[in-house]
Amino acid sequence: MLVDSHCHLDFDVFDGDRTDTVRRAKDAGIGTMLTICTHVTRFEKILSIAQSDPDIWCSVGIHPHQAEEEPRVSVEDLVSRAKDPNVIGIGETGLDYFYDNSRTDVQLESFRTHIAAARETTLPLIVHSRDADRDMAEILEAEMEKGAYTGVLHCFSSGLDLAKRALDIGFYISLSGIVTFKNAQALRDIVEELPLNRILVETDAPFLAPVPNRGQRNEPSFVVHTAAQVAELKNIEIGALSTASTDNFFQLFKKAQRPEPS
């Protein structure tokens, strides 16, 4: 069994075949999917998807791209929504300095709000970081000193220093289809150094379809290709990688219930 630890099943691109998409994932051995909230204004749709299938879970949060356009949320707002049994994480939140979709100060405020909610709920923080390695590492460390919380750097494509500093505070690293891309050798080099007990795999669907599906709409069933690449880099069989990454997911996302063996 594999877990797609980060996908966006609420996106409109899945409206025509969402049920078939989930079926294809299960047929491919994807036993659990975590569909991620990027807009609190879409939370009800995301929650309904999670409620529709016992193998789909969800999060609550605001992506840094939407930090300025979405209504500001308080720690209390996030904590309240996270009480639903289908909500197992806080985010997607973080910092994105590559795009200029939201002002930096607004991203920082939103990020710290999500961290506080993760701390209060004890649910993992789901972190997006792009071109923000130094600020990201410093904030994660400084906030950890205020009180413990857990989390994952999703769709990791940052530098080795951020990876090490995140691991040092107990975070996990989630790998997407980027690791299969021809121009991602630097990332593959980092993956070789990551401890197996901190690795998750994801699609970030509908984005970033892995080779051999690059250029297509991504979907949870494609996570098998990312897992195969990571297994090769770790010099282990894909079965061992599947077991490890699945165990890691349920170790981090403790509120999620592991499916019964079929």
N, C-alpha and C positions, 0 to 999 in steps of 0.2 A: 504493500500500500504506500501511496505517496499523498502528501498534503500540498495543495496550492495555498501557500500562506498569505497571498496577497493578490486579489483580483478585484475587478470593478463590474460585477454582474448587473448593477443598476443602470449602467450607461445605455443610452438609447440604441446603440448599435446592436445590442442583444435583445431588443424588444420583440423582434420578429421570430427569434428561435432560442429564447432563453432556456426553455425546457429541454430542447434537443441538445443545447450546449452542455447542460448539466449531465444529461444522459451520456453524451460522448465522453465526458470526463470520467464518469463512473465506469464506463466500459473500458477505459484506458487504465484503470486501477487507481484513480484519484478518489480516495475515500473521504476526504474532508476538504472543504473550501472555506476560505475566509474572505468575504466580500467587504470591501473597505469603503468607509464613508469619507467623502471629500467635501461635501456641502451639508451643513446641518439642515438646510431647507429641503434636502432630499432624504432625510433620515427615515421618514415613514416608509418610503419606497424600499430603501435598503433593508429596513427591519422586516418588511413583509416578505422579501425574498428569503431572508434567513428563517422566518417563521414557516415558510412553505416546504422546507426540506430539513430533516434532522441532521443532515451532513453538511449544511451550510450555516456558518456563523457570521457575525458582522461586528463592526466597530462603530464608534461615533466620534466625529471630529471634523476639522476644517483644514483642507490642504493649504499650504502657504500661498499657492497661486490665488486662492479664493479668500485669503485672510482679510482683504480690504473690501471686497464686494459682498461677502456674506454678512449677516447680522453678527455683531459681536456676541460671543457667548461667555458666560461666567463659569467659574469652576463648578458652581452649584448646578448650572444648566447641564453640563457634561455628566456630572455625577448622577443627576436625576435620570437622564436617558440611559446611562450605563447600568441601571438597576434591572433592566429587562434581562431575562435569563439568556437571550440570544446574543447579547452584546458582550464580547470577550476582550475587547481592547479599546484603547483611546488613541484616536488619530484617524486619518493620516495628518500629521502635523510636522513642523520642521522649518527649515530655511532653504530657500532657493534663490541664489544670487545670479544664476545664469540668465533667467528671465526677469523682466521688470514688471511682473503682473501685480505685485503688491509692494508697498513701501517697506523698507527694511524694519523701521520701527514698529510697524503694524505686525509684521511677521514675528518679530521678537516677542511682542506682547502676547500674541496668540500662542506661540510656542510655550511660553512660561505658564500660561493658563492651562494648557493641556498637560504639562508636566505635573502641575499641582493636582489636577484631576486624577492622573495616573497614580500619584502618590496616595491620594485619599481613597481611591477605589481598590488599590493594589492590582489593578489591571495593567497589562503591558502597554507601554508607549510605542506607537508605530511611527517611525521617524523617516521623513524624506529629507535628504541632504544633497544639495548640488552646488558646487563651487563655493562651499561655505565651511570647509574643513576646520579652519582655526576657530571660528566662532562656535561651530557646533560642538567641538571637543570641549572648549572652555565652558560653555553653558551646561552641557551634560555633567561635567565634573563639579561645577559650582552648585548646581541644583542637587546633586547627589549628597553634597555636604549638608544640605538643609534637611535631608530626610531621604531614606532609601526608596527607590522605585525600580522597576524593571522595564526592559524594552528591546526593540530590534531596529537596526538600521536596514530599511528595506531597499530592494533594488540597488544593492551596493555597487557604486562605481567610483568611490572616493579613493584617497591615498592610504598607504599602509599605516601612517601615523594615526589617522582617525580610527582605523580598524583596531589597532592595538589599544588605543586609549578607551574605546568603547568596550572592548573585551575586558579591559582591566576593571571597569566598573560593573561588570556582570552582564553586559548586553550581548545579544545574538546578532549575527550577520545573515541577511537573506539575499540570495543570489537569483538573478533573473536571467532571461534569455541573452542579455548583453554578454554573458560569459562565453557564449558560442560565437560571437561576432569575430570576424577576421581581424579587426583593428583593436581587439580588446586584450592583447597579450599582457599588458601591465596588470590588468585585473586578474587574469589567470595566474600570474606570478604571485599575487597576493593570496588567491584562493589556496595555493599550495601551502601557505604558511598558516592558514586558519585552523584552529582545533576543530576536529570533527564534531565534538559535542556542543558546538555553538553555531552550526550551520543550518539554515533553513533554505528551502527552494520555493520559488514563486514564478508566476507569469507576469504580473502587473497587467493582465489582460484588460482591455483589448490592445494594449501597447506592446511593443518590443518582442514580437514573435521570434522565437529562437530559430536558428538554422536547424532543419531544412525548410522551415515555414516562414522565414524572414520575408517581410513585405506583405504578408497576409494579416488579416485580423487575428490577433492572438486570442486564445481561449484556454481554460484550465487544462484540457487534455494535453496541451503542448508542453506542460511542465516536465514530462518524461524526458524530453530532449535536453533540457537544462540539467536535470538530475544525471543523465548519462555523461554529460560533459564534466560535471563536478566530480562524479565517481572516477572518471579517467584521471583528472587532475590529482585526486587524492590516492590514486593507485589502489582502488578497491572495486569490488563488484558493485553493480548498480543496486543489487538487493541489499547489500550492506549500507550503501548510502541512503536508500529508501528507509530502511529501519532506523538509522541514526537520525535522519532529518525529521522523520515522523515523531520519534521519541522526543527530540528537541522541541518540536512544536508543542506537544502536550505538556512538556515540562515548563515551557514559558507561558503558554495560554492555559493556565490551570482550570479556568472556568469551562473550557470546552470539554465535551464528553467524547472519548474515543469510541469509534464505531465498534460494535460487536463483530468478531471474526465471522465471516460468511462460511 
